[in-house]
Amino acid sequence: MTRDPTVSMPKTIHFFVRGRVQGVFFRQRTKDQADLFGLNGWVRNRPDGRVEGMAQGPDPALESLREWLKRGPPMARVLALDWNETEAAEFTAFEVKK
């Protein structure tokens, strides 16, 4: 069976967002955006003040999330976004982790 080159295989991205990203609804708004773009994965606050997450889906949807993460919700101030492709994982939805 030959794979259709026009069909994008889902990728898994591991990301960290640094800046004023905790206490500004960043995790919930990230979930809202991921749901809007049809992505699966998770997002959580880190003890060092960053937000960490993994997102899985097709390239166009991941790029849309990436562009949103560079800004975040209105009260956030994003200083840096680390965005790296990682090994595939199995996710069935996008969740906010504690």
N, CA, C and O atoms as a MOPAC input file, in Angstrom:
PM7 MOZYME 1SCF
protein

 N      0.83600 1    -1.18100 1     0.00000 1
 C      0.00000 1     0.00000 1     0.00000 1
 C      0.88100 1     1.24300 1     0.00000 1
 O      1.79500 1     1.35700 1     0.81600 1
 N      0.61500 1     2.15600 1    -0.89300 1
 C      1.39600 1     3.37200 1    -1.02600 1
 C      0.71300 1     4.50600 1    -0.27400 1
 O     -0.50100 1     4.69200 1    -0.35400 1
 N      1.53700 1     5.26600 1     0.46500 1
 C      1.00900 1     6.39900 1     1.21900 1
 C      0.77600 1     7.57400 1     0.28600 1
 O      1.61000 1     7.86400 1    -0.57200 1
 N     -0.35500 1     8.25300 1     0.44900 1
 C     -0.69100 1     9.43300 1    -0.33600 1
 C      0.17800 1    10.59700 1     0.14800 1
 O      0.06000 1    10.99200 1     1.30700 1
 N      1.05000 1    11.16300 1    -0.70400 1
 C      1.94300 1    12.24700 1    -0.25500 1
 C      1.21200 1    13.54000 1     0.08000 1
 O      1.79500 1    14.42900 1     0.70100 1
 N     -0.04800 1    13.66200 1    -0.31500 1
 C     -0.80000 1    14.88100 1     0.00700 1
 C     -1.40000 1    14.82900 1     1.40500 1
 O     -1.85300 1    15.84800 1     1.92600 1
 N     -1.40600 1    13.64100 1     2.01900 1
 C     -1.94900 1    13.48700 1     3.37200 1
 C     -0.80400 1    13.63400 1     4.36300 1
 O      0.16100 1    12.87000 1     4.33000 1
 N     -0.91800 1    14.61400 1     5.23900 1
 C      0.11700 1    14.87900 1     6.23400 1
 C     -0.02300 1    13.92700 1     7.41200 1
 O     -1.10400 1    13.77900 1     7.98100 1
 N      1.08300 1    13.28300 1     7.77000 1
 C      1.09500 1    12.42600 1     8.95200 1
 C      1.12400 1    13.31700 1    10.19100 1
 O      1.79200 1    14.35100 1    10.19400 1
 N      0.40800 1    12.92700 1    11.23900 1
 C      0.43600 1    13.76900 1    12.43600 1
 C      1.83500 1    13.79700 1    13.05200 1
 O      2.55300 1    12.79800 1    13.05900 1
 N      2.19200 1    14.95100 1    13.55800 1
 C      3.45800 1    15.12900 1    14.26300 1
 C      3.15400 1    15.36200 1    15.72600 1
 O      2.04200 1    15.74700 1    16.08900 1
 N      4.15200 1    15.12500 1    16.56700 1
 C      4.03500 1    15.42000 1    17.99300 1
 C      5.08400 1    16.46700 1    18.33400 1
 O      6.26600 1    16.30700 1    18.02700 1
 N      4.63500 1    17.53700 1    18.97200 1
 C      5.50300 1    18.65900 1    19.33500 1
 C      5.52400 1    18.79900 1    20.85800 1
 O      4.49100 1    18.70400 1    21.52000 1
 N      6.72000 1    19.02600 1    21.39600 1
 C      6.90300 1    19.30700 1    22.81900 1
 C      7.28000 1    20.78100 1    22.89900 1
 O      8.21100 1    21.22300 1    22.22600 1
 N      6.55300 1    21.54900 1    23.72800 1
 C      6.82900 1    22.98500 1    23.78200 1
 C      6.91500 1    23.49800 1    25.21300 1
 O      6.33800 1    22.93000 1    26.14000 1
 N      7.66000 1    24.59800 1    25.35900 1
 C      7.76900 1    25.34700 1    26.60600 1
 C      7.55300 1    26.81600 1    26.27900 1
 O      8.09300 1    27.32200 1    25.29500 1
 N      6.76400 1    27.50300 1    27.10200 1
 C      6.51000 1    28.92400 1    26.91600 1
 C      6.98500 1    29.63700 1    28.17600 1
 O      6.63300 1    29.25800 1    29.29300 1
 N      7.79700 1    30.68700 1    27.97200 1
 C      8.36000 1    31.44000 1    29.09100 1
 C      7.87900 1    32.87800 1    29.03500 1
 O      7.70300 1    33.44200 1    27.95500 1
 N      7.66800 1    33.46700 1    30.19600 1
 C      7.21600 1    34.85000 1    30.31800 1
 C      6.17000 1    34.93700 1    31.41300 1
 O      6.19700 1    34.16200 1    32.36900 1
 N      5.24900 1    35.87800 1    31.27600 1
 C      4.12500 1    35.94800 1    32.22700 1
 C      3.04500 1    35.04300 1    31.65400 1
 O      2.16100 1    35.47900 1    30.91600 1
 N      3.14700 1    33.75100 1    32.02000 1
 C      2.28200 1    32.73900 1    31.41600 1
 C      1.53700 1    31.89400 1    32.44800 1
 O      0.80700 1    30.97200 1    32.08500 1
 N      1.71700 1    32.20200 1    33.72100 1
 C      0.94600 1    31.52700 1    34.76000 1
 C      0.06700 1    32.56500 1    35.45000 1
 O      0.47200 1    33.71000 1    35.65300 1
 N     -1.14100 1    32.14200 1    35.80400 1
 C     -2.07600 1    33.05400 1    36.44600 1
 C     -2.78700 1    33.96500 1    35.46200 1
 O     -3.40200 1    34.95400 1    35.85900 1
 N     -2.70300 1    33.63000 1    34.15900 1
 C     -3.34700 1    34.46100 1    33.12800 1
 C     -4.22200 1    33.59700 1    32.20800 1
 O     -4.50200 1    33.97600 1    31.07100 1
 N     -4.64900 1    32.43500 1    32.71300 1
 C     -5.50700 1    31.49400 1    31.96800 1
 C     -4.81900 1    30.89800 1    30.74300 1
 O     -5.48600 1    30.49900 1    29.78900 1
 N     -3.49000 1    30.83600 1    30.76500 1
 C     -2.74300 1    30.34200 1    29.61300 1
 C     -3.06900 1    28.88800 1    29.29700 1
 O     -3.27700 1    28.53700 1    28.13500 1
 N     -3.11600 1    28.04000 1    30.32500 1
 C     -3.38600 1    26.61800 1    30.07000 1
 C     -4.76700 1    26.41400 1    29.47400 1
 O     -4.91200 1    25.68700 1    28.49000 1
 N     -5.78200 1    27.04100 1    30.04900 1
 C     -7.14500 1    26.85000 1    29.54800 1
 C     -7.29700 1    27.39700 1    28.13600 1
 O     -7.92900 1    26.76200 1    27.29200 1
 N     -6.72700 1    28.56300 1    27.87200 1
 C     -6.83100 1    29.14200 1    26.52600 1
 C     -6.05500 1    28.28600 1    25.52300 1
 O     -6.46500 1    28.17200 1    24.36800 1
 N     -4.93000 1    27.67700 1    25.95200 1
 C     -4.18100 1    26.77600 1    25.06700 1
 C     -5.04400 1    25.57500 1    24.71600 1
 O     -5.08800 1    25.15600 1    23.56000 1
 N     -5.73600 1    25.01600 1    25.71700 1
 C     -6.64300 1    23.89300 1    25.44900 1
 C     -7.73600 1    24.31700 1    24.46900 1
 O     -8.05100 1    23.58200 1    23.53300 1
 N     -8.31200 1    25.49500 1    24.68200 1
 C     -9.36300 1    25.99100 1    23.79200 1
 C     -8.85200 1    26.08000 1    22.35000 1
 O     -9.54400 1    25.68000 1    21.41300 1
 N     -7.64100 1    26.60600 1    22.18300 1
 C     -7.06600 1    26.72800 1    20.84100 1
 C     -6.78000 1    25.34900 1    20.24300 1
 O     -7.07000 1    25.10900 1    19.07100 1
 N     -6.21600 1    24.44600 1    21.04300 1
 C     -5.93200 1    23.09600 1    20.55700 1
 C     -7.22000 1    22.39900 1    20.12300 1
 O     -7.24900 1    21.72800 1    19.09100 1
 N     -8.27800 1    22.55600 1    20.90600 1
 C     -9.57300 1    21.96900 1    20.53600 1
 C    -10.06900 1    22.58200 1    19.23000 1
 O    -10.57000 1    21.86700 1    18.36100 1
 N     -9.93700 1    23.88500 1    19.08400 1
 C    -10.36900 1    24.57800 1    17.87500 1
 C     -9.61700 1    24.05300 1    16.64500 1
 O    -10.19900 1    23.89400 1    15.57200 1
 N     -8.32100 1    23.78900 1    16.81600 1
 C     -7.49000 1    23.32300 1    15.70800 1
 C     -7.52500 1    21.80400 1    15.52900 1
 O     -6.91300 1    21.27600 1    14.60100 1
 N     -8.24000 1    21.09800 1    16.41300 1
 C     -8.36000 1    19.64800 1    16.30000 1
 C     -7.11800 1    18.88800 1    16.72700 1
 O     -6.82700 1    17.81800 1    16.19100 1
 N     -6.37900 1    19.43700 1    17.69700 1
 C     -5.15100 1    18.80200 1    18.17900 1
 C     -5.40300 1    18.00800 1    19.45300 1
 O     -6.33900 1    18.28600 1    20.20200 1
 N     -4.55800 1    17.02400 1    19.68100 1
 C     -4.57000 1    16.24900 1    20.91500 1
 C     -3.28000 1    16.53200 1    21.66900 1
 O     -2.30100 1    16.98900 1    21.07900 1
 N     -3.27400 1    16.25900 1    22.99100 1
 C     -2.07200 1    16.44000 1    23.79200 1
 C     -2.40600 1    16.92500 1    25.18600 1
 O     -3.43600 1    16.55600 1    25.74900 1
 N     -1.53200 1    17.75500 1    25.74600 1
 C     -1.73300 1    18.26000 1    27.10300 1
 C     -0.93500 1    19.54200 1    27.31500 1
 O     -0.05000 1    19.87700 1    26.52800 1
 N     -1.26300 1    20.25300 1    28.39200 1
 C     -0.55000 1    21.46000 1    28.80000 1
 C     -0.55500 1    21.52100 1    30.32200 1
 O     -1.52400 1    21.10700 1    30.96000 1
 N      0.53800 1    22.04200 1    30.91400 1
 C      0.61600 1    22.16500 1    32.38000 1
 C      1.56500 1    23.29600 1    32.76000 1
 O      2.40900 1    23.71300 1    31.96700 1
 N      1.40900 1    23.78300 1    33.99100 1
 C      2.34400 1    24.74800 1    34.57100 1
 C      3.55200 1    23.99900 1    35.09500 1
 O      3.43500 1    22.88000 1    35.59300 1
 N      4.71500 1    24.62500 1    34.97900 1
 C      5.95700 1    24.08100 1    35.53400 1
 C      6.32000 1    24.86100 1    36.79800 1
 O      5.97700 1    26.03800 1    36.91100 1
 N      7.00600 1    24.22600 1    37.75000 1
 C      7.40800 1    24.93500 1    38.97000 1
 C      8.31400 1    26.13800 1    38.70100 1
 O      8.35800 1    27.06400 1    39.50900 1
 N      9.03700 1    26.13600 1    37.57500 1
 C      9.94500 1    27.24300 1    37.25900 1
 C      9.24500 1    28.43100 1    36.60200 1
 O      9.90500 1    29.38400 1    36.18700 1
 N      7.90300 1    28.38300 1    36.50100 1
 C      7.15200 1    29.50000 1    35.95100 1
 C      6.80100 1    29.37400 1    34.47600 1
 O      6.04800 1    30.18800 1    33.94200 1
 N      7.34200 1    28.36300 1    33.82100 1
 C      7.01500 1    28.15000 1    32.41000 1
 C      5.73900 1    27.32400 1    32.27300 1
 O      5.27200 1    26.70900 1    33.23200 1
 N      5.19400 1    27.32400 1    31.07700 1
 C      4.11300 1    26.42300 1    30.70400 1
 C      4.71300 1    25.41000 1    29.74000 1
 O      5.45300 1    25.77200 1    28.82600 1
 N      4.38800 1    24.13400 1    29.95100 1
 C      4.89300 1    23.04100 1    29.11900 1
 C      3.71600 1    22.31700 1    28.49500 1
 O      2.63900 1    22.24300 1    29.08500 1
 N      3.92000 1    21.79000 1    27.31400 1
 C      2.86300 1    21.00900 1    26.69800 1
 C      3.35100 1    20.13400 1    25.57600 1
 O      4.49000 1    20.23900 1    25.12200 1
 N      2.47000 1    19.27400 1    25.14400 1
 C      2.68400 1    18.45500 1    23.95600 1
 C      1.42900 1    18.56800 1    23.11300 1
 O      0.31300 1    18.57100 1    23.63200 1
 N      1.62400 1    18.66000 1    21.81100 1
 C      0.49900 1    18.76100 1    20.89200 1
 C      0.75500 1    17.82500 1    19.72100 1
 O      1.88500 1    17.68300 1    19.25300 1
 N     -0.30700 1    17.19500 1    19.26000 1
 C     -0.17700 1    16.24400 1    18.16500 1
 C     -1.25900 1    16.50500 1    17.12900 1
 O     -2.42800 1    16.69300 1    17.46500 1
 N     -0.85700 1    16.51400 1    15.87600 1
 C     -1.80200 1    16.70800 1    14.79500 1
 C     -1.08400 1    17.02500 1    13.50100 1
 O      0.13900 1    16.91300 1    13.42400 1
 N     -1.83800 1    17.42200 1    12.47700 1
 C     -1.23500 1    17.75100 1    11.19100 1
 C     -0.49500 1    19.09000 1    11.23200 1
 O     -0.79500 1    19.95300 1    12.05700 1
 N      0.46800 1    19.24500 1    10.33400 1
 C      1.29700 1    20.45400 1    10.29300 1
 C      0.51900 1    21.77200 1    10.31400 1
 O      0.85500 1    22.64600 1    11.11300 1
 N     -0.50800 1    21.95700 1     9.47100 1
 C     -1.19300 1    23.26000 1     9.47800 1
 C     -1.81100 1    23.60500 1    10.83600 1
 O     -1.76700 1    24.75900 1    11.26100 1
 N     -2.38100 1    22.61700 1    11.51200 1
 C     -2.98600 1    22.85400 1    12.82500 1
 C     -1.91100 1    23.15800 1    13.86600 1
 O     -2.09400 1    24.03000 1    14.71500 1
 N     -0.79400 1    22.44000 1    13.79900 1
 C      0.30600 1    22.70000 1    14.73400 1
 C      0.87900 1    24.09500 1    14.51500 1
 O      1.20900 1    24.78800 1    15.47700 1
 N      0.99800 1    24.50600 1    13.27100 1
 C      1.51800 1    25.84500 1    12.98500 1
 C      0.56900 1    26.92000 1    13.51500 1
 O      1.01700 1    27.95700 1    14.00300 1
 N     -0.72800 1    26.67900 1    13.42100 1
 C     -1.70300 1    27.62600 1    13.97500 1
 C     -1.54500 1    27.74100 1    15.48500 1
 O     -1.58300 1    28.84200 1    16.03400 1
 N     -1.36600 1    26.59800 1    16.16100 1
 C     -1.14400 1    26.64000 1    17.61300 1
 C      0.15600 1    27.36200 1    17.92500 1
 O      0.20500 1    28.17100 1    18.85100 1
 N      1.19700 1    27.08500 1    17.17500 1
 C      2.49700 1    27.73400 1    17.40100 1
 C      2.36400 1    29.25500 1    17.32200 1
 O      2.88000 1    29.97100 1    18.17900 1
 N      1.68300 1    29.73700 1    16.31100 1
 C      1.50200 1    31.18800 1    16.16300 1
 C      0.71400 1    31.76200 1    17.34400 1
 O      1.01200 1    32.85600 1    17.82300 1
 N     -0.29500 1    31.01400 1    17.81000 1
 C     -1.06300 1    31.48600 1    18.96000 1
 C     -0.20000 1    31.50600 1    20.22100 1
 O     -0.26200 1    32.46000 1    20.99600 1
 N      0.60900 1    30.45400 1    20.43200 1
 C      1.45900 1    30.37300 1    21.62700 1
 C      2.46100 1    31.51700 1    21.69500 1
 O      2.86800 1    31.91000 1    22.78900 1
 N      2.86200 1    32.05200 1    20.56600 1
 C      3.80000 1    33.17900 1    20.55900 1
 C      3.18400 1    34.42400 1    21.19500 1
 O      3.90600 1    35.29800 1    21.67400 1
 N      1.85400 1    34.50600 1    21.20200 1
 C      1.14000 1    35.64700 1    21.79500 1
 C      0.48100 1    35.26900 1    23.11300 1
 O      0.60700 1    35.98500 1    24.10700 1
 N     -0.22700 1    34.13300 1    23.11800 1
 C     -0.97000 1    33.70500 1    24.29100 1
 C     -2.23000 1    34.52300 1    24.47900 1
 O     -2.59500 1    35.31500 1    23.61000 1
 N     -2.90400 1    34.33700 1    25.61800 1
 C     -4.12100 1    35.09600 1    25.90600 1
 C     -3.77500 1    36.56000 1    26.20000 1
 O     -2.60700 1    36.89700 1    26.39300 1
 N     -4.79100 1    37.42600 1    26.23300 1
 C     -4.54300 1    38.87100 1    26.37000 1
 C     -3.67500 1    39.29100 1    27.55200 1
 O     -2.87800 1    40.21800 1    27.40500 1
 N     -3.78900 1    38.66100 1    28.70500 1
 C     -3.02500 1    39.09500 1    29.87800 1
 C     -1.61900 1    38.50800 1    29.94100 1
 O     -0.83400 1    38.88400 1    30.81100 1
 N     -1.28800 1    37.58700 1    29.02700 1
 C      0.03800 1    36.95700 1    29.01800 1
 C      1.06700 1    37.87800 1    28.36800 1
 O      0.73100 1    38.78700 1    27.61000 1
 N      2.31900 1    37.61100 1    28.69100 1
 C      3.44400 1    38.27100 1    28.01500 1
 C      4.46300 1    37.18500 1    27.70800 1
 O      5.26200 1    36.80900 1    28.56600 1
 N      4.42800 1    36.69300 1    26.49400 1
 C      5.30700 1    35.60400 1    26.08100 1
 C      6.67600 1    36.17500 1    25.72600 1
 O      6.79500 1    37.07100 1    24.89000 1
 N      7.70800 1    35.63700 1    26.38200 1
 C      9.08800 1    36.06000 1    26.11000 1
 C      9.80600 1    35.07300 1    25.20700 1
 O     10.67200 1    35.46700 1    24.42600 1
 N      9.46000 1    33.79300 1    25.30300 1
 C     10.13400 1    32.78900 1    24.48200 1
 C      9.24100 1    31.57000 1    24.32600 1
 O      8.47000 1    31.21800 1    25.21800 1
 N      9.36700 1    30.93300 1    23.16000 1
 C      8.67800 1    29.68400 1    22.88000 1
 C      9.70600 1    28.69600 1    22.35600 1
 O     10.33100 1    28.93000 1    21.32100 1
 N      9.88100 1    27.58800 1    23.07400 1
 C     10.71500 1    26.48000 1    22.60000 1
 C      9.77500 1    25.44700 1    22.01100 1
 O      8.82300 1    25.03300 1    22.67100 1
 N     10.02300 1    25.02800 1    20.79200 1
 C      9.10100 1    24.19500 1    20.01700 1
 C      9.91300 1    23.13300 1    19.30900 1
 O     10.68000 1    23.45500 1    18.40100 1
 N      9.76800 1    21.87000 1    19.69900 1
 C     10.58200 1    20.80100 1    19.11700 1
 C      9.74700 1    19.57900 1    18.80600 1
 O      8.91400 1    19.15800 1    19.60800 1
 N      9.98000 1    19.01000 1    17.62700 1
 C      9.31300 1    17.76600 1    17.28500 1
 C      9.90000 1    16.65200 1    18.15200 1
 O     11.09900 1    16.62600 1    18.42800 1
 N      9.03500 1    15.74200 1    18.57100 1
 C      9.45600 1    14.65400 1    19.43800 1
 C      8.84200 1    13.35300 1    18.94500 1
 O      8.10200 1    13.33800 1    17.96100 1
 N      9.15600 1    12.25800 1    19.63700 1
 C      8.59900 1    10.96500 1    19.26600 1
 C      7.07700 1    10.98600 1    19.38800 1
 O      6.51200 1    11.64200 1    20.26200 1
 N      6.44500 1    10.26000 1    18.49900 1
 C      4.98000 1    10.18100 1    18.50900 1
 C      4.50100 1     9.60600 1    19.83500 1
 O      5.14400 1     8.73900 1    20.42700 1
 N      3.37800 1    10.09800 1    20.27700 1
 C      2.73400 1     9.60900 1    21.49700 1
 C      1.26100 1     9.41200 1    21.17100 1
 O      0.77000 1     9.91200 1    20.15900 1
 N      0.56800 1     8.69300 1    22.01800 1
 C     -0.86100 1     8.45400 1    21.80700 1
 C     -1.67800 1     9.36500 1    22.71400 1
 O     -1.62300 1     9.24800 1    23.93900 1
 N     -2.42800 1    10.26200 1    22.11100 1
 C     -3.33000 1    11.14100 1    22.83900 1
 C     -4.70900 1    10.99900 1    22.20600 1
 O     -4.83000 1    10.83000 1    20.99300 1
 N     -5.73400 1    11.06600 1    23.02400 1
 C     -7.10100 1    10.95300 1    22.50100 1
 C     -7.87700 1    12.26800 1    22.59500 1
 O     -8.97400 1    12.38900 1    22.05100 1
 N     -7.30000 1    13.24400 1    23.28500 1
 C     -7.93400 1    14.55900 1    23.45900 1
 C     -6.83300 1    15.52700 1    23.88900 1
 O     -5.67100 1    15.13700 1    24.00800 1
 N     -7.19500 1    16.76800 1    24.11900 1
 C     -6.23400 1    17.74600 1    24.66000 1
 C     -6.69200 1    18.05900 1    26.07600 1
 O     -7.84800 1    18.41800 1    26.29900 1
 N     -5.77600 1    17.91900 1    27.03700 1
 C     -6.15900 1    18.12200 1    28.43800 1
 C     -5.23400 1    19.09700 1    29.15300 1
 O     -4.07100 1    19.27400 1    28.78900 1
 N     -5.79300 1    19.72000 1    30.18000 1
 C     -5.02600 1    20.58200 1    31.08100 1
 C     -4.60800 1    19.70600 1    32.24700 1
 O     -5.45100 1    19.13900 1    32.94200 1
 N     -3.29300 1    19.59600 1    32.46300 1
 C     -2.78700 1    18.82000 1    33.59100 1
 C     -2.51400 1    19.74600 1    34.76300 1
 O     -2.21400 1    20.92700 1    34.58500 1
 N     -2.62300 1    19.19300 1    35.96600 1
 C     -2.31800 1    19.95700 1    37.19000 1
 C     -0.83600 1    20.03700 1    37.38000 1
 O     -0.36900 1    20.63600 1    38.34800 1

